[in-house]
Each structure stands twice: as C-alpha cells, then as structure tokens.
Amino acid sequence: MIRRREFITLLGSAACAWPLALYAQQADRWYRIGFLALVPGEDATLMRALLERLHELGYREGTNMTFEYRSAEGHPERLAPLAMELVQDRPDVLIAGFGTLAAQAAKAATTTIPIVFTTVGDPLGAGIIASLARPGGNVTGLTDQARDVQGKRLQLLRELIPGKPDIAVLLNPDTPYSRLALEEAKAAAEYGHFRLAVFEARTPKQVSERVEDAAKSAAGLLVMEDPVIYSVRGEVADLSARFKLPAIYVYKDSVEAGGLMSYGPDRRHIYRRAAEYVDKILKGTKPAELAVEQPTKFELVLNLKTARALNLVVPPTLLALADEVIE
C-alpha cells in the first residue's frame, strides 16, 4: 500500500510536465487544505484521485500547499474531535471524505470555513445543505447517488436469477440516504411484483450476521453501501459466495474484492471533481454559489469468476451492457 506522502512524492517527480505558467500563478500564495475521513485508508484510495487533480491544477504540497489528513478509522464517534482539530488549524478549505457522517461532523465544527463534501447520498435530507441548486452557508460538494438507481440495480440483479425471487436489502438505517434508497427499492419491487426483505446493520459485526440471515430467506441481495458496510466489503463478498447469495453493490471496489456485480458512479471522477470545487473556492467562489453536483454517468461492473462460483449464467445482453468485466 502506498503511503500518502510517498504518493505525493511520486506525483512531484512528474511535476516537470506541468505548465510553468500555471505553477507560477499558484506559487505566490500558500494554501491550507484539510481532509476529514471516516473510512480507514482513504488516503491510499480515493483521496489519491483528488490529490492528482489538485496537483494538475497547480497545488503542490511543500511548495504552495499544506494538506492535513485526519481519519476516524471507521469509528464515527471520533469524527467530531478530529473535525475540531482540523478547524483549529484554520484551513482555507475543509474536505469531507466518503459518507454523510464526515460531512455532518465538518459542518458542525465550523460555520465559516468552506467545506466540500465528496460523496453524500442525500445531502438535503441529512440537513447539510438548503438545496441542491443553492446549498447556502459554507458547504457544497458532490453526491454519488441519483433517483431511481435502486430500481435499475434490482433489475440488473434479477436478470441473473431465474423466476421472481424474493430479494434481500442490506442497509445501515443510521445513514440518511438509506431511507430514501429503500423507498425507491420498495416502489420498484411493488412494480415488479416481487418481495423485499430488509436487513439492518449498524456495525461491521451486524453486517456479517445480516448477510447470513439474508441468505436464509432470499435468492439475491441488494447492498446499499455506506461507510460501515463498505469497510467490510471483502467480508460481505466472501459471505455472499459462501452462502450462494448473488449480490449487487454500489461500488466497483466491492466487485474487485470478489463481489458479483456493481452499478454505480465512477467515484474516482467524483473525487477529481471535488478537487475542482476546492480550486474554485480557493480562487474566490463562495460555497453557497456552487450547486451540489449529482452523478450523470453510472458504470456496470461484472465479476465472471464469482458468477461461475455461484453457478450463474450471465446473459449475453448483460455482458454487452457491462462497462467492465472481471474474469
């Protein structure tokens, strides 16, 4: 695993390719940026895409930028003190990493420092913004969800399962977006004339228990990933395989960890866009003037090795729709 500073050094070695005019434009001021994470290891994963884009835009740690990273390492109760710690350093911008809780902690810590959130499912429902078009206050950012996507996930999953089977839903009820997503899933199930069984998990241990319970009552699993469920994605994939339970996830990472399929946004692109929001704020745009951006492109990823292990035949039509196939 690449450490954050090692990664930044690697990026610095490629600095000779940057336009000199762009670098000179940024070099006359020093910028302070903070990053608050809940998920362990975010500095070695999605944050790298954000740093890459910041560097392309002319921000370089040690030359014209200080980048402070704090992670709650999967413990939500640590977010508030870490957010206050970052705020005390008076950054020019505070970035909230994956999930709603990091954004809520950042907002609770300051009403003046600009905040850019990266992946909040329902920022309006979570009380983080006033509206998508006019966020208000000192907070803006990007959401990684869109309406009606749960129906599409259910449709894709059912194409792999014969008949009209019952489908289980795994979610964390403490995540605000889960309530909205569940409503969409229930509407899709009613329209498709099949039943949903809901399994709630608030801790990693409960996630494992609920997957086992779901396998006893359903033929497929819709996983609504939040930071808690995402943090044990490998274990969820392993359990789904052990119990022969076909599952569809939100994020490609879960398929790379052995999951069957995912349908969701390109989060690397989202984090790069978050860097562009930071750039705009550093150049004088107020967060209240930046509309919250929703994803417009979703990608379908299939793991054929997992499909074979589950004795599933992937229809050619589904293969043709896939943006990526893992053999």
C-alpha positions in Angstrom: 0.0 0.0 0.0 1.4 3.4 -0.9 1.5 5.9 1.9 0.1 9.3 1.3 3.5 11.1 1.5 5.1 8.5 -0.8 2.3 9.0 -3.3 2.7 12.8 -3.2 6.5 12.3 -3.8 5.7 10.2 -6.9 3.4 12.9 -8.1 6.1 15.5 -7.5 8.5 13.6 -9.7 6.2 14.2 -12.6 6.0 17.9 -12.0 8.2 18.8 -14.9 5.3 18.1 -17.2 3.2 20.8 -15.6 2.7 24.1 -17.5 5.2 26.5 -15.9 2.7 29.4 -16.2 0.1 27.5 -14.2 2.6 26.7 -11.4 3.9 30.3 -11.3 0.3 31.5 -11.0 -0.2 29.5 -7.8 3.2 29.9 -6.2 2.7 33.4 -4.8 0.3 32.1 -2.1 0.2 29.3 0.5 -2.9 27.3 0.8 -4.1 25.1 3.7 -6.4 22.2 3.0 -7.8 19.8 5.5 -9.3 16.3 4.8 -11.7 14.5 7.2 -12.2 10.8 6.6 -14.3 8.1 8.3 -13.3 5.1 6.2 -9.9 3.6 7.0 -7.2 4.1 4.4 -9.0 6.7 2.3 -5.6 8.5 1.9 -4.4 5.4 -0.1 -7.5 5.1 -2.3 -10.0 7.7 -3.4 -8.1 10.6 -2.0 -5.3 9.9 -4.5 -7.6 11.0 -7.3 -8.4 14.2 -5.5 -4.7 14.9 -4.9 -3.8 14.1 -8.5 -6.3 16.7 -9.7 -5.2 19.3 -7.2 -1.6 18.9 -8.5 -2.8 19.2 -12.1 -4.4 22.5 -11.0 -1.2 23.8 -9.6 -1.3 23.0 -5.9 1.8 21.2 -4.6 2.4 20.2 -1.0 5.6 21.7 0.4 5.6 24.4 -2.3 2.3 26.3 -2.1 0.0 23.9 -0.2 -0.3 22.2 3.2 -2.5 19.1 3.2 -3.7 17.8 6.6 -5.4 14.4 6.7 -7.3 13.0 9.7 -9.2 9.7 9.7 -11.6 8.3 12.3 -10.5 4.8 11.1 -14.1 3.6 10.9 -15.2 5.0 14.3 -17.9 7.7 13.9 -17.5 8.9 17.4 -14.0 10.1 16.6 -15.2 12.4 13.7 -16.2 15.4 15.9 -12.9 15.8 17.7 -10.9 15.3 14.5 -13.1 17.9 12.7 -12.4 20.4 15.5 -8.7 19.6 15.4 -8.6 20.4 11.6 -10.7 23.6 12.1 -8.2 24.8 14.8 -5.6 24.8 12.0 -7.8 27.3 10.1 -7.6 25.7 6.7 -8.7 27.6 3.6 -11.0 24.6 2.7 -12.1 21.5 4.6 -12.9 18.4 2.5 -15.2 15.7 3.9 -14.4 12.2 2.6 -16.7 9.3 1.8 -20.1 9.3 3.5 -22.6 11.6 5.2 -21.2 11.4 8.7 -17.9 13.1 7.8 -19.7 15.9 6.1 -22.0 16.4 9.1 -19.1 16.5 11.5 -17.3 19.1 9.4 -20.4 21.3 9.2 -20.9 21.0 13.0 -17.3 22.1 13.5 -17.4 25.4 11.6 -19.8 27.9 10.0 -17.1 30.0 8.3 -14.5 27.7 6.8 -15.6 26.5 3.3 -16.5 22.8 3.2 -16.5 20.5 0.2 -18.1 17.1 0.7 -17.3 14.3 -1.7 -19.9 11.5 -1.6 -23.1 12.3 0.4 -26.0 10.3 -0.7 -28.8 12.7 0.4 -27.2 16.0 1.5 -30.6 17.7 1.6 -32.3 15.0 3.7 -29.2 14.9 6.0 -29.6 18.6 6.7 -26.2 19.5 5.2 -27.4 21.9 2.6 -30.5 24.1 2.0 -31.0 22.9 -1.6 -29.0 21.3 -4.4 -29.0 24.4 -6.6 -28.4 26.8 -3.8 -26.6 25.0 -1.0 -26.4 28.1 1.3 -23.9 28.6 4.1 -20.4 27.4 3.9 -21.0 23.9 2.5 -21.2 22.4 -1.0 -19.9 19.3 -2.8 -20.9 16.2 -4.7 -23.4 13.4 -4.2 -22.8 9.9 -5.5 -26.4 8.9 -5.8 -29.4 9.7 -8.1 -33.1 8.9 -8.0 -34.4 5.7 -9.4 -31.0 4.0 -9.5 -32.2 1.3 -6.9 -34.8 0.1 -9.4 -32.0 -0.3 -12.0 -29.9 -2.3 -9.6 -32.8 -4.6 -8.8 -33.5 -5.1 -12.4 -29.8 -6.0 -13.2 -29.7 -8.4 -10.2 -32.9 -10.2 -11.2 -31.6 -10.7 -14.7 -29.2 -13.2 -13.2 -31.7 -15.0 -11.0 -34.4 -17.1 -12.7 -38.1 -16.7 -11.8 -39.4 -14.0 -9.5 -37.4 -14.5 -6.3 -37.5 -12.5 -3.1 -34.7 -10.1 -2.8 -33.0 -9.0 0.5 -31.8 -5.5 1.1 -28.8 -4.8 3.4 -28.5 -1.3 4.7 -27.5 0.9 7.7 -30.6 2.7 8.9 -28.5 5.4 10.6 -27.3 6.6 7.1 -29.8 9.2 5.9 -29.7 8.2 2.3 -30.7 4.6 3.2 -34.2 5.7 3.9 -34.7 7.4 0.5 -33.0 4.5 -1.3 -35.2 2.0 0.5 -38.3 3.8 -0.6 -37.2 3.6 -4.2 -36.4 -0.1 -3.9 -39.8 -0.8 -2.4 -41.5 1.1 -5.2 -39.5 -0.9 -7.8 -40.4 -4.2 -6.0 -44.1 -3.4 -6.0 -44.0 -2.5 -9.7 -42.1 -5.8 -10.5 -44.4 -7.9 -8.2 -41.6 -9.3 -6.0 -40.9 -9.0 -2.3 -38.1 -7.3 -0.4 -36.8 -8.4 2.9 -34.9 -5.6 4.8 -31.9 -6.4 7.0 -30.4 -3.6 9.0 -26.8 -3.4 10.2 -25.2 -0.6 12.2 -21.9 -2.2 12.9 -19.4 -4.4 10.9 -20.3 -7.4 13.1 -24.0 -6.9 12.4 -23.2 -6.7 8.7 -21.8 -10.2 8.7 -24.8 -11.5 10.7 -27.4 -9.9 8.4 -25.8 -11.4 5.3 -26.1 -14.8 6.8 -29.7 -14.1 7.7 -30.5 -12.8 4.3 -29.2 -16.0 2.7 -31.8 -18.0 4.6 -34.8 -16.0 3.2 -33.9 -14.6 -0.2 -32.4 -15.5 -3.5 -30.5 -12.3 -4.1 -29.0 -9.3 -2.1 -29.2 -5.6 -2.8 -26.3 -4.0 -0.9 -26.8 -0.3 0.0 -23.3 0.6 0.8 -22.4 3.3 3.4 -19.1 3.7 5.2 -19.9 0.9 7.7 -20.9 -1.7 5.1 -18.2 -0.5 2.6 -15.5 -1.0 5.3 -16.2 -4.8 5.3 -16.9 -5.2 1.6 -14.4 -8.1 1.3 -16.2 -10.0 4.1 -19.6 -9.3 2.6 -18.4 -10.7 -0.8 -16.9 -13.8 0.9 -20.1 -14.5 2.9 -22.3 -14.0 -0.2 -20.1 -16.5 -2.1 -20.2 -19.0 0.8 -24.0 -18.8 1.1 -24.5 -18.8 -2.7 -26.2 -15.4 -2.5 -25.9 -13.3 -5.6 -25.4 -9.7 -4.6 -25.3 -6.3 -6.4 -23.3 -3.5 -4.9 -23.0 0.3 -5.4 -19.2 0.5 -5.8 -16.8 -1.2 -8.2 -14.4 -1.8 -5.2 -16.7 -4.4 -3.9 -16.6 -6.3 -7.2 -12.8 -6.1 -7.2 -13.0 -7.6 -3.7 -14.9 -10.6 -5.0 -18.5 -9.3 -5.2 -20.7 -10.4 -8.1 -21.7 -7.1 -9.7 -22.0 -3.3 -9.1 -23.9 -0.5 -10.6 -22.8 3.0 -9.5 -21.0 6.2 -10.3 -17.3 6.5 -11.1 -16.1 7.7 -7.7 -12.6 8.5 -9.0 -14.2 11.1 -11.3 -16.3 12.4 -8.4 -13.2 13.0 -6.3 -11.4 14.7 -9.1 -14.5 17.0 -9.5 -14.3 17.7 -5.7 -10.7 19.0 -6.3 -12.1 21.3 -8.9 -14.6 22.6 -6.4 -11.7 23.3 -4.0 -9.9 25.1 -6.7 -12.9 27.4 -7.4 -13.3 28.2 -3.7 -9.6 29.0 -3.3 -9.9 31.4 -6.3 -12.8 33.2 -4.6 -16.0 31.4 -5.3 -18.3 31.0 -2.3 -19.6 27.5 -1.5 -23.1 28.9 -1.5 -22.7 29.8 -5.2 -21.6 26.2 -6.2 -24.6 23.9 -6.9 -24.2 20.4 -5.5 -23.3 18.1 -8.4 -25.1 14.8 -9.0 -23.6 11.9 -11.0 -24.7 11.6 -14.6 -22.7 8.5 -15.6 -23.1 5.1 -14.0 -21.0 2.0 -14.7 -21.9 -1.7 -14.6 -19.1 -4.0 -13.4 -19.4 -7.8 -13.5 -17.2 -10.5 -11.9 -17.4 -13.6 -14.1 -15.3 -15.6 -11.7 -17.8 -15.0 -8.9 -20.7 -15.7 -11.3 -19.2 -19.1 -12.1 -18.7 -19.9 -8.4 -22.3 -19.1 -7.8 -23.3 -21.3 -10.8 -24.9 -18.4 -12.6 -25.2 -18.0 -16.3 -24.6 -14.3 -17.3 -26.9 -13.4 -20.2 -25.1 -12.1 -23.3 -27.3 -8.9 -23.1 -26.0 -8.2 -19.6 -22.4 -8.8 -20.7 -22.9 -6.3 -23.6 -24.1 -3.7 -21.1 -21.1 -4.1 -18.8 -18.6 -1.3 -18.7 -16.0 -3.7 -17.2 -15.8 -7.4 -16.8 -13.5 -9.1 -14.3 -12.5 -12.6 -15.4 
